Amino acid sequence: MAEKRVLSKKIRFEVFKRDGFHCAYCGQSPPAVVLEVDHIEPRSKGGTDDINNLITACFDCNRGKRDIPLDKIPSQLSENIEVLREKEEQLAEYKNFIKSIEKRTDRDVKEIEKAFQEVYGDRSFTDKFVNGTVKHFLKQLPVHEIIEAMNIALSRKDDHEGVIKYFCGVCWTKIKSKSDPNYERLNKLKYYWKKQPRGSGYLPIEELRLWVGQYSDEEIKRAMDTARGHWGDLKEILG
């Protein structure tokens, strides 16, 4: 005689939880009844232990059904089938959505590469550059701004490696400027301060950020010219 297979406690709990701890046939729940897990298609008829072939039944309903297939699908099972069907439909829609995004991204990459190849027609983007850099930029910026960054880089640099580096710098500046409206102003002022003839060039970013909110760029530059690279003098001028 074949040994009867026993469902694990984990599987039984998952079935109980899915069915709300109610008998699928009579609707009763503990402590009024003792719940068991029943096979919708009996094992003796080829039914499996897959969770979708299992349903919650109380002791009395389960013993009354024995190995007789269901004539009527319990409401919990019917609802579960609808949930599974909805999940499948949503998954299919999600996959289609992801595919459409991937197609659009590939199209945008080609447009950016086309701008680069108008000057360097014999060169193409590497897969590493596309997947690690260009696609990242496309998640942060609209494609027309990235193409604009490429055109700026092409107008400033004479070699393809320099163009790529400058292009990346422009894109990063655009990305950071979106999260910090003063990012570009701060960078220009830091650069202006570093060009001063004397002193350490020390300039705390938080102090500069405070001054940017209080003074115009021209006022800050005039103060920098007066301080001539001395941080202490600059702080005394701007407060």
C-alpha positions in Angstrom: 0.0 0.0 0.0 1.4 3.4 -1.0 2.3 5.8 1.8 -0.1 8.8 2.0 1.6 12.1 1.3 1.2 14.7 4.0 1.1 18.4 3.1 3.6 20.6 5.0 2.4 23.0 7.7 3.8 25.9 5.5 1.6 24.9 2.5 -1.5 24.4 4.7 -1.0 27.8 6.3 -0.6 29.5 2.9 -3.9 27.9 1.7 -5.7 29.0 5.0 -4.3 32.5 4.7 -5.3 32.8 1.0 -8.9 31.6 1.8 -9.2 33.9 4.8 -9.4 31.0 7.3 -12.9 30.1 6.1 -14.2 26.8 4.8 -14.8 27.2 1.1 -18.0 25.1 1.2 -19.9 26.2 4.3 -18.1 29.5 5.1 -17.4 28.6 8.8 -14.1 29.4 10.5 -12.4 28.5 13.8 -13.1 28.0 16.6 -16.6 26.8 15.3 -14.9 24.3 13.0 -11.5 22.6 12.5 -10.0 23.5 9.1 -8.2 21.2 6.7 -6.7 21.5 3.3 -8.7 19.7 0.5 -7.7 18.8 -3.0 -10.0 20.2 -5.6 -9.0 17.5 -8.1 -8.5 14.4 -5.8 -5.1 12.8 -5.8 -6.8 9.6 -6.8 -7.9 11.3 -10.0 -4.5 12.7 -10.7 -4.7 15.9 -8.7 -1.4 17.5 -7.6 -0.3 19.3 -4.4 0.1 22.6 -6.3 -1.4 25.4 -4.2 -3.9 26.2 -7.0 -5.3 22.6 -6.6 -5.8 23.1 -2.8 -8.6 24.7 -0.9 -9.7 25.3 2.7 -12.4 23.0 4.0 -13.7 22.2 7.4 -13.5 18.7 8.9 -17.2 17.9 8.2 -17.3 19.3 4.6 -14.0 17.6 3.7 -15.1 14.2 5.0 -18.5 14.5 3.3 -16.9 15.2 -0.1 -14.4 12.4 0.0 -13.0 11.7 -3.5 -15.9 13.2 -5.3 -14.9 16.1 -7.8 -16.6 19.4 -7.2 -19.8 20.1 -9.0 -19.8 23.7 -8.0 -16.7 25.9 -7.5 -16.6 27.5 -4.1 -16.6 31.3 -4.1 -13.1 31.5 -2.6 -11.7 29.4 -5.4 -13.6 31.4 -8.0 -12.2 34.6 -6.6 -8.7 33.1 -6.5 -9.0 32.2 -10.2 -10.0 35.8 -11.0 -7.1 37.1 -9.0 -4.7 34.8 -10.9 -6.2 35.8 -14.2 -5.8 39.5 -13.3 -2.2 39.0 -12.3 -1.4 37.3 -15.6 -3.1 40.1 -17.5 -1.2 42.7 -15.5 2.1 40.9 -16.0 1.5 40.7 -19.7 0.8 44.4 -19.8 3.8 45.2 -17.7 6.1 43.2 -20.0 4.7 45.1 -23.0 5.3 48.4 -21.2 8.9 47.4 -20.4 9.4 46.4 -24.1 8.1 49.8 -25.3 10.4 51.6 -22.9 13.4 49.5 -24.1 12.5 50.3 -27.8 12.2 54.0 -27.1 15.5 54.0 -25.1 17.3 52.2 -28.0 15.8 54.8 -30.4 17.1 57.7 -28.2 20.6 56.1 -28.0 20.7 56.0 -31.8 19.8 59.7 -32.0 22.5 60.7 -29.6 25.0 58.5 -31.4 24.0 60.0 -34.7 24.9 63.5 -33.4 28.3 62.2 -32.4 28.8 60.4 -35.8 28.1 63.6 -37.7 31.7 64.6 -36.7 33.2 61.2 -36.0 31.3 59.0 -38.5 33.7 56.1 -38.3 33.2 55.7 -34.5 30.4 54.1 -32.6 29.5 54.0 -28.9 30.7 51.0 -27.0 28.2 48.7 -25.3 29.8 49.6 -22.0 29.3 53.3 -22.6 25.7 52.9 -23.8 24.6 50.6 -21.0 26.6 52.3 -18.2 26.4 55.9 -19.1 24.0 57.0 -21.9 21.1 54.9 -20.6 21.7 56.4 -17.1 21.5 59.9 -18.6 18.3 59.0 -20.4 16.7 58.1 -17.0 17.6 61.5 -15.7 17.3 63.9 -18.7 15.1 64.3 -21.8 16.8 63.1 -25.0 16.9 66.6 -26.5 18.9 67.9 -23.6 21.4 65.0 -24.0 21.7 65.7 -27.7 22.3 69.3 -26.9 25.1 68.3 -24.5 26.7 66.2 -27.2 26.6 69.2 -29.6 28.1 71.5 -27.0 30.9 68.9 -26.4 31.5 68.6 -30.2 31.9 72.4 -30.5 34.4 72.6 -27.6 36.7 69.6 -28.1 38.7 68.4 -31.1 39.3 64.7 -30.3 36.7 62.0 -29.8 37.8 61.1 -26.3 37.7 64.7 -25.2 34.2 65.0 -26.7 33.0 62.0 -24.7 34.4 63.3 -21.4 33.1 66.8 -22.0 29.7 65.4 -23.0 29.5 63.4 -19.7 30.5 66.5 -17.7 27.7 68.6 -19.3 25.1 65.9 -18.7 26.2 65.5 -15.0 26.0 69.3 -14.6 22.4 69.2 -16.0 21.4 66.4 -13.7 22.8 68.1 -10.6 21.3 71.4 -11.6 17.9 69.8 -11.6 18.3 68.8 -7.9 20.1 71.9 -6.9 19.0 75.1 -8.8 22.2 76.9 -7.6 24.6 74.1 -8.6 25.9 75.9 -11.7 26.3 79.3 -9.9 28.2 77.6 -7.1 30.6 75.9 -9.5 31.3 79.1 -11.4 32.0 81.0 -8.2 34.2 78.3 -6.8 36.2 78.4 -10.1 36.4 82.2 -9.9 37.8 82.0 -6.4 40.4 79.4 -7.3 41.8 81.8 -9.9 42.6 84.5 -7.2 46.3 85.2 -6.9 46.9 84.6 -3.2 45.8 82.6 -0.3 44.8 79.0 0.2 41.7 79.1 -2.0 39.7 77.6 1.0 36.0 78.2 0.5 33.4 76.2 2.5 30.5 75.3 0.2 27.9 76.0 2.9 29.1 79.5 3.3 29.1 80.1 -0.4 25.6 78.6 -0.7 24.4 81.1 2.0 26.0 84.1 0.1 24.4 83.0 -3.1 21.0 83.4 -1.5 21.9 86.9 -0.3 24.0 88.4 -3.0 24.3 88.5 -6.8 27.1 86.8 -8.5 28.7 90.1 -9.4 28.7 91.2 -5.8 30.3 88.0 -4.7 33.0 88.3 -7.4 33.8 91.8 -6.4 34.2 90.7 -2.8 36.5 87.8 -4.0 38.6 90.3 -6.0 39.0 92.5 -2.9 39.9 89.5 -0.7 42.4 88.2 -3.3 42.2 84.6 -2.2 42.2 85.2 1.6 39.2 83.3 3.1 39.2 85.4 6.3 39.0 88.6 4.4 36.2 87.3 2.1 34.1 86.2 5.1 34.6 89.6 6.7 33.4 91.3 3.6 30.3 89.2 3.0 29.5 88.5 6.6 
